[in-house]
């Protein structure tokens, strides 16, 4: 048996003593620190996942358009008769490709007029990704012939124009000569990304836009590309660009909506700063605790040294005691942190203002790898720091230590 571990396990702390209180403070500091780190990382992971899913469900990971210097909301047409659209499986990391087009117009109600942009999508639109944003009704039923007269509007537009599922509305489109269409509301969506989608975007059949623009079925305003691994987007952009015409522009959604992604990066930096502060506080507490243990056990240290115990053995006794406190703190911290996250995940106790945070409650994104790495990071860092105060043992004179009171 390891002698230093044996001595450490037989060294008892009297309940109610000063050392007992110090040990409890050490365990509590580790537990609270780890719990705060777990909650922070899982909440951030939930924020990042929720926001990205909302953005990508609407705009995919990449967008391909005809290159143009115009600032119009309507894209210049280009032919979808390209390999990326016809044979997406031949492109590495490309999961799905869908066509789209935009058309500006006005919704005319009984008392109000609202400017909107009709986003035309086809049967290739990934409804599965968009389903989480649907709050009422159903998605567009595409017609086998002609085009569908159904649209999906946002809850914000529905409230402004006093519309509900099943109501009809008239949209006047900006073109020469002006045209209008009487359309039916089949569903209502809500992303809470008002500046980008909810305040102006209506989803409709791309066939309607093709009819208004006198386009054949082979033309669209652009393509949206979903990737399998979003960490390889730059590589995918390069691969697609090598097999496309020079007059087509590939744009990353993260660049187009850089404000949202910058906001996520800012939160990520704050979480990392919080983790660094937690580690510093926990390490300082553990150094203080080990120094107090060394001072309290000074006569024992003197006795062990007088019996011939090397400094390494005596130092290991206190390291084992410190590790024991760390493990207790980690177990308690996991219980508190994961327990709080579970309660929020199940009951959504903490609410948010969706106009400021893009969601109505604090989301939890489970990531067991991150939880495991946090445990290893706290354990490894604090255990390494224990070497500093335990090194004080080598300076203790055994004769003075035995007489120490």
C-alpha positions as CSV (number, residue, x, y, z in Angstrom):
1,X,0.0,0.0,0.0
2,X,1.1,3.6,-0.7
3,X,2.4,4.8,2.7
4,X,1.6,8.5,2.1
5,X,-1.9,7.6,1.0
6,X,-2.3,5.4,4.1
7,X,-1.3,8.2,6.4
8,X,-3.5,10.7,4.6
9,X,-6.5,8.4,4.9
10,X,-5.9,7.9,8.7
11,X,-5.6,11.6,9.3
12,X,-9.0,12.7,10.6
13,X,-10.4,16.2,11.0
14,X,-12.5,16.7,14.1
15,X,-16.0,17.9,13.5
16,X,-16.6,21.5,14.6
17,X,-12.9,22.3,14.5
18,X,-11.4,25.2,12.6
19,X,-9.9,22.7,10.1
20,X,-13.3,21.2,9.5
21,X,-14.7,24.6,8.6
22,X,-11.8,25.3,6.3
23,X,-12.3,22.0,4.5
24,X,-16.0,22.7,4.0
25,X,-15.1,26.1,2.5
26,X,-12.7,24.5,0.1
27,X,-15.2,21.9,-1.0
28,X,-17.9,24.6,-1.4
29,X,-15.6,26.8,-3.4
30,X,-14.8,24.0,-5.8
31,X,-18.4,22.9,-6.1
32,X,-19.7,26.4,-6.7
33,X,-17.0,27.2,-9.2
34,X,-17.5,24.0,-11.2
35,X,-21.3,24.4,-11.1
36,X,-21.0,28.0,-12.4
37,X,-18.7,26.8,-15.2
38,X,-21.0,24.0,-16.2
39,X,-24.1,26.2,-16.2
40,X,-22.2,28.9,-18.2
41,X,-21.0,26.5,-20.8
42,X,-24.3,24.6,-21.3
43,X,-26.2,27.9,-21.4
44,X,-23.8,29.3,-24.0
45,X,-24.0,26.1,-26.0
46,X,-27.8,26.4,-25.9
47,X,-27.7,30.0,-27.0
48,X,-25.2,29.2,-29.9
49,X,-27.2,26.2,-31.0
50,X,-30.6,27.9,-30.9
51,X,-29.5,31.0,-32.7
52,X,-27.5,29.2,-35.4
53,X,-30.4,26.8,-36.0
54,X,-32.8,29.7,-36.6
55,X,-30.4,31.5,-38.9
56,X,-29.4,28.4,-40.9
57,X,-33.0,27.2,-41.1
58,X,-33.8,30.4,-43.0
59,X,-30.6,31.1,-44.9
60,X,-28.6,27.8,-44.9
61,X,-24.9,27.9,-44.4
62,X,-23.9,29.2,-47.9
63,X,-25.7,31.3,-50.5
64,X,-24.9,31.3,-54.2
65,X,-26.0,34.3,-56.3
66,X,-25.3,36.0,-59.6
67,X,-22.6,38.6,-59.0
68,X,-24.1,42.1,-59.0
69,X,-23.4,45.6,-57.7
70,X,-27.1,46.3,-57.1
71,X,-28.4,46.8,-53.5
72,X,-31.9,45.7,-54.5
73,X,-33.7,43.1,-52.3
74,X,-34.4,41.2,-55.5
75,X,-31.5,39.2,-56.9
76,X,-30.7,39.0,-60.7
77,X,-31.7,35.7,-62.1
78,X,-29.3,32.8,-62.9
79,X,-29.8,29.4,-64.2
80,X,-30.0,26.5,-61.7
81,X,-28.7,24.1,-64.4
82,X,-25.4,23.7,-62.7
83,X,-23.7,20.7,-61.0
84,X,-24.2,22.1,-57.5
85,X,-28.0,22.0,-57.9
86,X,-28.3,19.0,-60.1
87,X,-25.7,16.8,-58.5
88,X,-25.0,18.1,-55.0
89,X,-23.8,14.6,-53.8
90,X,-20.6,15.1,-55.9
91,X,-19.5,18.0,-53.7
92,X,-17.7,17.0,-50.5
93,X,-19.4,18.2,-47.3
94,X,-22.6,19.4,-49.1
95,X,-25.7,18.0,-47.5
96,X,-28.6,19.8,-49.3
97,X,-29.2,22.5,-51.9
98,X,-32.4,24.5,-52.5
99,X,-33.4,27.4,-54.7
100,X,-35.0,30.6,-53.7
101,X,-35.9,34.1,-54.9
102,X,-37.0,37.4,-53.4
103,X,-39.7,39.8,-54.4
104,X,-40.6,43.1,-52.7
105,X,-44.2,44.1,-52.1
106,X,-46.8,45.7,-49.9
107,X,-49.5,44.0,-47.8
108,X,-52.6,46.1,-47.9
109,X,-54.9,45.7,-44.9
110,X,-58.1,47.5,-43.9
111,X,-56.3,50.2,-42.0
112,X,-52.5,49.6,-42.5
113,X,-50.0,49.0,-45.3
114,X,-46.8,47.1,-44.6
115,X,-43.8,46.6,-46.7
116,X,-42.6,43.0,-47.0
117,X,-40.3,40.8,-49.0
118,X,-41.7,37.6,-50.4
119,X,-39.2,34.8,-50.2
120,X,-40.0,32.2,-52.8
121,X,-39.0,28.6,-52.1
122,X,-39.7,25.3,-53.8
123,X,-40.3,21.7,-53.0
124,X,-36.6,21.4,-52.3
125,X,-37.0,23.7,-49.2
126,X,-35.8,21.8,-46.1
127,X,-39.0,21.9,-44.1
128,X,-37.6,19.7,-41.4
129,X,-35.0,22.3,-40.3
130,X,-37.6,25.0,-40.4
131,X,-40.2,23.1,-38.4
132,X,-39.0,24.4,-35.0
133,X,-39.8,28.0,-36.1
134,X,-43.4,27.1,-37.1
135,X,-45.8,28.1,-34.3
136,X,-49.2,27.8,-36.0
137,X,-50.8,26.2,-39.0
138,X,-48.8,24.3,-41.6
139,X,-46.2,24.9,-44.3
140,X,-47.0,25.7,-47.9
141,X,-48.8,23.0,-49.9
142,X,-47.1,23.2,-53.3
143,X,-49.3,22.7,-56.3
144,X,-48.7,20.0,-58.9
145,X,-49.5,22.6,-61.7
146,X,-49.1,26.3,-61.6
147,X,-48.1,27.8,-58.2
148,X,-49.4,27.7,-54.7
149,X,-51.3,30.7,-53.4
150,X,-50.4,29.9,-49.8
151,X,-47.9,31.8,-47.7
152,X,-46.3,31.5,-44.3
153,X,-46.0,34.8,-42.4
154,X,-44.3,35.7,-39.1
155,X,-46.2,36.3,-35.9
156,X,-45.0,39.9,-35.9
157,X,-46.5,40.6,-39.3
158,X,-49.7,38.7,-38.3
159,X,-50.1,40.9,-35.3
160,X,-49.4,44.1,-37.2
161,X,-51.9,43.3,-40.0
162,X,-54.4,41.4,-37.7
163,X,-54.1,38.2,-39.7
164,X,-54.6,34.6,-38.6
165,X,-54.2,31.2,-40.2
166,X,-56.7,30.7,-42.9
167,X,-57.1,34.5,-43.6
168,X,-56.6,36.0,-47.0
169,X,-54.4,39.0,-47.8
170,X,-53.5,41.0,-50.9
171,X,-49.9,41.7,-51.7
172,X,-49.0,44.4,-54.3
173,X,-45.7,43.8,-56.0
174,X,-43.3,46.5,-57.1
175,X,-42.8,46.1,-60.9
176,X,-43.9,47.7,-64.1
177,X,-46.8,47.2,-64.6
178,X,-47.7,46.8,-60.9
179,X,-49.3,43.4,-60.0
180,X,-51.1,42.0,-57.0
181,X,-52.0,38.6,-55.7
182,X,-54.7,37.4,-53.3
183,X,-52.9,34.9,-51.0
184,X,-53.9,32.7,-48.1
185,X,-52.1,32.4,-44.8
186,X,-51.3,28.7,-44.3
187,X,-49.0,29.1,-41.3
188,X,-47.2,31.4,-38.9
189,X,-43.6,31.2,-38.0
190,X,-41.5,33.0,-35.3
191,X,-37.7,33.2,-35.1
192,X,-37.5,36.3,-32.9
193,X,-34.8,37.5,-35.3
194,X,-36.9,40.6,-36.1
195,X,-34.2,42.7,-37.7
196,X,-33.5,39.9,-40.3
197,X,-36.6,37.8,-40.8
198,X,-39.8,38.3,-38.7
199,X,-40.3,42.0,-39.5
200,X,-40.3,41.6,-43.3
201,X,-40.0,38.1,-44.7
202,X,-43.0,36.1,-46.0
203,X,-42.5,32.6,-47.3
204,X,-44.3,31.7,-50.5
205,X,-44.0,29.6,-53.7
206,X,-41.0,30.4,-55.9
207,X,-43.4,29.6,-58.8
208,X,-45.3,32.8,-58.0
209,X,-42.1,34.9,-58.3
210,X,-41.2,33.1,-61.6
211,X,-44.7,33.9,-62.9
212,X,-44.4,37.6,-61.9
213,X,-40.9,37.9,-63.4
214,X,-41.7,35.8,-66.5
215,X,-39.0,33.4,-65.6
216,X,-38.9,29.7,-66.8
217,X,-38.7,27.0,-64.2
218,X,-34.9,26.7,-64.6
219,X,-34.3,30.2,-63.2
220,X,-34.0,31.3,-59.6
221,X,-32.6,34.2,-57.6
222,X,-30.1,32.1,-55.8
223,X,-29.2,28.8,-54.2
224,X,-28.9,28.0,-50.5
225,X,-26.4,25.3,-49.5
226,X,-26.4,23.2,-46.3
227,X,-23.2,21.6,-45.2
228,X,-22.6,18.5,-43.2
229,X,-19.8,19.9,-41.0
230,X,-19.9,23.7,-40.4
231,X,-16.3,23.7,-39.2
232,X,-15.3,23.0,-42.8
233,X,-17.2,25.8,-44.4
234,X,-14.1,27.6,-45.8
235,X,-12.9,24.3,-47.4
236,X,-16.4,23.8,-48.9
237,X,-16.5,27.3,-50.3
238,X,-13.2,26.7,-52.1
239,X,-14.4,23.3,-53.4
240,X,-17.6,24.8,-54.8
241,X,-15.9,27.8,-56.3
242,X,-13.5,25.7,-58.3
243,X,-16.4,24.1,-60.2
244,X,-18.6,27.2,-60.8
245,X,-18.6,30.0,-63.3
246,X,-16.6,33.1,-62.4
247,X,-19.7,35.4,-62.4
248,X,-21.3,33.5,-59.5
249,X,-20.8,34.7,-55.9
250,X,-20.6,32.3,-52.9
251,X,-21.3,34.0,-49.6
252,X,-21.2,32.5,-46.1
253,X,-24.3,33.2,-44.0
254,X,-22.0,33.9,-41.0
255,X,-20.5,36.8,-43.0
256,X,-23.9,38.1,-44.2
257,X,-25.3,38.2,-40.6
258,X,-22.0,38.9,-38.9
259,X,-23.7,41.0,-36.1
260,X,-25.4,37.8,-34.8
261,X,-22.2,35.7,-35.0
262,X,-20.1,38.5,-33.4
263,X,-22.6,38.6,-30.5
264,X,-22.1,34.8,-30.1
265,X,-18.3,35.2,-30.1
266,X,-18.6,38.0,-27.5
267,X,-20.6,35.6,-25.2
268,X,-18.0,32.9,-25.8
269,X,-15.2,35.2,-24.7
270,X,-17.1,36.2,-21.6
271,X,-17.7,32.5,-20.7
272,X,-13.9,31.8,-21.0
273,X,-13.1,34.8,-18.9
274,X,-15.5,33.6,-16.2
275,X,-13.8,30.1,-16.3
276,X,-10.4,31.7,-15.8
277,X,-11.7,33.8,-12.8
278,X,-13.3,30.6,-11.3
279,X,-10.0,28.7,-11.6
280,X,-8.0,31.5,-10.0
281,X,-10.4,31.8,-7.1
282,X,-10.5,28.0,-6.5
283,X,-6.7,27.7,-6.8
284,X,-6.1,30.5,-4.3
285,X,-8.6,28.9,-1.9
286,X,-6.9,25.5,-2.2
287,X,-3.5,27.0,-1.6
288,X,-4.8,28.6,1.6
289,X,-6.4,25.4,2.7
290,X,-3.3,23.3,2.2
291,X,-1.1,25.9,4.1
292,X,-3.5,25.7,7.0
293,X,-3.4,21.9,7.0
294,X,0.4,22.0,7.0
295,X,0.5,24.4,9.9
296,X,-2.0,22.4,11.8
297,X,-0.1,19.2,11.2
298,X,3.3,20.6,11.9
299,X,4.0,18.3,14.9
300,X,3.1,15.3,12.7
301,X,5.4,16.5,10.0
302,X,8.2,16.8,12.5
303,X,7.6,13.3,13.8
304,X,7.5,11.8,10.3
305,X,10.8,13.5,9.4
306,X,12.4,12.4,12.7
307,X,11.5,8.8,11.8
308,X,13.3,9.2,8.5
309,X,10.4,10.0,6.2
310,X,11.6,11.9,3.1
311,X,10.1,15.3,2.1
312,X,8.5,13.7,-0.9
313,X,6.5,11.3,1.3
314,X,5.4,14.0,3.7
315,X,4.4,16.3,0.9
316,X,2.4,13.5,-0.8
317,X,0.3,13.2,2.4
318,X,-1.1,16.7,2.0
319,X,-1.4,16.4,-1.8
320,X,-3.7,13.3,-1.2
321,X,-5.7,15.3,1.3
322,X,-6.1,18.1,-1.2
323,X,-7.1,15.8,-4.0
324,X,-9.7,14.2,-1.7
325,X,-11.2,17.7,-1.1
326,X,-11.1,18.4,-4.9
327,X,-13.0,15.1,-5.7
328,X,-15.7,15.9,-3.1
329,X,-16.0,19.4,-4.6
330,X,-16.3,18.0,-8.1
331,X,-19.0,15.6,-7.2
332,X,-21.0,18.2,-5.4
333,X,-20.4,20.7,-8.3
334,X,-21.6,18.3,-10.9
335,X,-24.8,17.6,-8.9
336,X,-25.5,21.3,-8.5
337,X,-24.6,22.4,-12.0
338,X,-26.3,19.6,-13.9
339,X,-29.3,19.7,-11.6
340,X,-29.9,23.4,-12.2
341,X,-29.5,22.9,-16.0
342,X,-31.9,19.9,-15.9
343,X,-34.5,22.0,-14.1
344,X,-34.1,24.8,-16.6
345,X,-34.2,22.4,-19.5
346,X,-37.4,20.7,-18.3
347,X,-39.4,23.6,-16.9
348,X,-37.9,26.7,-18.6
349,X,-37.9,28.6,-15.3
350,X,-35.8,31.6,-16.4
351,X,-37.5,33.6,-19.1
352,X,-35.9,36.1,-21.5
353,X,-37.1,39.0,-23.6
354,X,-37.2,37.5,-27.1
355,X,-36.7,40.8,-28.9
356,X,-33.3,41.2,-27.1
357,X,-32.1,37.6,-26.9
358,X,-33.8,36.0,-29.9
359,X,-35.5,33.4,-27.7
360,X,-38.1,33.5,-24.9
361,X,-36.2,31.4,-22.3
362,X,-32.7,30.5,-21.3
363,X,-31.8,27.5,-23.5
364,X,-29.7,24.5,-22.3
365,X,-27.4,22.7,-24.9
366,X,-26.3,19.4,-23.5
367,X,-22.6,18.7,-24.2
368,X,-21.2,15.9,-22.1
369,X,-17.8,16.2,-23.7
370,X,-17.6,19.8,-22.5
371,X,-18.8,18.8,-19.0
372,X,-16.1,16.1,-18.9
373,X,-13.4,18.5,-20.1
374,X,-14.4,21.1,-17.4
375,X,-14.1,18.4,-14.7
376,X,-10.6,17.4,-16.0
377,X,-9.6,21.1,-16.3
378,X,-10.6,22.0,-12.8
379,X,-9.1,18.8,-11.3
380,X,-5.8,19.1,-13.2
381,X,-5.3,22.8,-12.6
382,X,-6.1,22.7,-8.9
383,X,-4.1,19.4,-8.3
384,X,-1.1,21.0,-10.0
385,X,-1.4,24.1,-7.9
386,X,-1.4,21.9,-4.8
387,X,2.3,21.3,-5.4
388,X,3.1,24.9,-4.4
389,X,1.9,25.0,-0.8
390,X,2.9,21.3,-0.2
391,X,6.5,22.3,-1.1
392,X,6.6,24.3,2.2
393,X,7.0,20.9,4.0
394,X,10.6,20.6,2.9
395,X,11.5,23.8,4.8
396,X,10.2,22.6,8.1
397,X,12.8,21.6,10.7
398,X,11.8,18.4,12.4
399,X,13.0,19.5,15.9
400,X,11.2,22.8,15.8
401,X,8.2,21.1,14.3
402,X,7.9,18.6,17.2
403,X,8.1,21.4,19.7
404,X,5.6,23.5,17.6
405,X,2.4,24.4,19.5
